[in-house]
Amino acid sequence: MPSEGRCWETLQALRSSDKGRLCYDRDWLLRGEDVLQECMSLPKLSSYSGWVVDHVLPHIQKNAPPSETSASSVSTSALNQPSSVPRSPLRNPAFSPVSSAISNGTKDKHESPHTEPMVLQSPRGMKVEGCIRMYELVHRMKGAEGLRQWQEEQEKKVRALSEMASEQLKRFDERKELKHHKEFQDLREVMEKSSREALGQQEKLKAEHRHRAKILNLKLREAEQQRLKQEEQERLRKEEGQARLRGLYALQEEVLHLSQQLDASDQHRDLLQVDLSAFRTRGNQLCSLVSGIIRSSSENGFPTVEDQAVAEGALQEMRDLLSNLHQEIGRACEEKRRRDEEEARIKQQESQMQQRPEAHKESPVPNQGPGAKPNEDLQVKVQDSTMQWYQQLQEASSRCVLAFEGLSSSRDSQAKKIKMDLQKAATIPVSQISTIAGSKLKEIFDKIHSLLSGKAVQSGGRSVSVTLNPQALDFVQYKLAEKFVKQGEEEVASHHEAAFPIAVVASGIWELHPRVGALILAHLHKKCPYSVPFYPAFKEGMALEDYQRMLGYQVKDSKVEQQDNFLKRMSGMIRLYAAIIQLRWPYGNRQETHPHGLNHGWRWLAQILNMEPLSDVTATLLFDFLEVCGNALMKQYQVQFWKMILLIKEDYFPRIEAITSSGQMGSFIRLKQFLEDLHSPTRD
């Protein structure tokens, strides 16, 4: 192998030669270029020549034997000489291996992304080029081997990382499982603690249960003792009830006997020409009251002390009624005697004065019912029998209030709730009565009747019954009567046509429950004393406010209501009363008489005409009363009614006019117009 310097000289010589200046392209056939296109270009070394000279040739020179070194020297010298390039390198046998290497190198070069021109070289250059190609191949193989090793290392790293991740996942799963075990253990400890606490609580409850069982046993023994005590009380109550029932039968027998005496006095009606129907009607009412008490007592078991008291009161009233009847008959006999004497005197005068019109033969005062007196003898005080009747009604009302005093004054929340529910159940249906109620009147009536009969009714979404409290029935009857009168005072006063639907319901309830009717009268007389008629007298030492309240005025904070408002309230109540006495419940028993019929209206009219008129009040009451029930009175009494109207117009109306001031002419004018229209041809 030549030295490094000579190699470079050889390479320089080769490059300077004609062949060295030739440019070879391994891929010229693929590109289709002309073979001799670059034949004139200067030769140039391969890009690997410098590296071969620096690294490969010195290594070969060191390892080559001496014989080869000399030969190489010769070859090198030969290389330094210019030589002609053979035309066909394929013919040179020495070129065959190089050609093979070149073909391999061409193939490799074709595979490489970089394509360089091939320089036609000498065999030695070809060998070097082959070595270069071999080195490139080796280098590529080493690179491939290094790449494979790198890939293997990367795969090993990936496997190591995968194994490490797997181990970490296992550790994570172990930590998670350990955490779950800890949580399960904590939960188990909590459950065991809760179980221990529950067992302790259970033991505590068992102890409390045993304690309560002891208390319940004591209560059961007390309840048994109470039951025995109640049974004894019930036995005594039954015995007392039976005794009261026997007493009621005896009272009923006496009441019926007195009623027969009242009926027997009917023979005096035609003889004395006096109306005794009021006594007979009241007697029938008292008989019905006692019979109703006995009937309700039979249905509910035994009569109560209140029932016995009411029955005794009815008996006493029947006795008083019979006594008043006898007094009335006595007064009627005396009146008849005076009338006979007067008629005899008049006939004697008529025989002397035959020119006097026949109209003067009749007395200007018709049969006015109980208590009628000549016009010259008008009184201020009410008749004794009427006053007694008024006082009895007020006493019955007071007894009713005392009967439910325990319920009204109770501080027990349950009792207060019962009282409130009962009051709503009694008053709300009455408030719902109006002129447009229509078919709901029967529904309202049935609801009130059911409540008074002890049946359960719905009020405010709850079931209410008078059986909830022993004093409930008295309370409901009192509040119901009070509400009827209040409706007359407020609703009828504002809407006159509302008097009729309210009155028809009140009349039906009165017929089935007489005590409610008596309480209605008591409330009416208390709020409107002119409905008795009764003019309360001022007593010495009486406060003015108390006297005004007795007259029917409302006094609040020492202030008396206006006269217009007072007359409006009185008008509403007298209209309600006038409607009640002429109406009956259409679904009731028609065979029975009205519990408070037109005869009471006739009595009221007769008595008020026998009393001195009051300014503004009498005119208002007469107008309202006659406007509501004048037609019914006319149909009932016919000629007597017209005589009464004649008396009002000719005798009583001037008295009203005499006491009426200029500021009180409204009611007077209304009454005057009414009387004039009443006698007009259209009315006749």
Secondary structure as UniProt FT lines:
FT   HELIX           4..16
FT   TURN            18..21
FT   STRAND          24..25
FT   TURN            26..27
FT   HELIX           28..31
FT   TURN            35..40
FT   TURN            47..48
FT   HELIX           49..51
FT   HELIX           52..56
FT   HELIX           57..63
FT   HELIX           66..80
FT   HELIX           89..91
FT   TURN            93..94
FT   HELIX           95..111
FT   STRAND          117..118
FT   HELIX           123..264
FT   TURN            265..266
FT   HELIX           267..272
FT   HELIX           277..300
FT   HELIX           305..352
FT   TURN            354..355
FT   HELIX           358..361
FT   TURN            370..371
FT   HELIX           375..377
FT   HELIX           384..403
FT   HELIX           405..408
FT   HELIX           413..431
FT   TURN            435..436
FT   TURN            438..439
FT   HELIX           440..452
FT   TURN            453..454
FT   STRAND          457..459
FT   TURN            460..461
FT   STRAND          462..464
FT   HELIX           466..468
FT   TURN            470..471
FT   HELIX           472..487
FT   HELIX           488..492
FT   HELIX           493..494
FT   HELIX           496..498
FT   HELIX           499..512
FT   HELIX           514..527
FT   HELIX           529..531
FT   TURN            532..533
FT   TURN            540..541
FT   HELIX           544..550
FT   TURN            551..552
FT   STRAND          555..556
FT   TURN            557..558
FT   STRAND          559..560
FT   HELIX           563..580
FT   TURN            581..582
FT   TURN            586..587
FT   TURN            590..591
FT   TURN            595..596
FT   HELIX           598..609
FT   TURN            615..616
FT   HELIX           617..637
FT   HELIX           639..647
FT   HELIX           648..652
FT   HELIX           653..659
FT   HELIX           662..664
FT   HELIX           665..678
FT   TURN            681..683
//
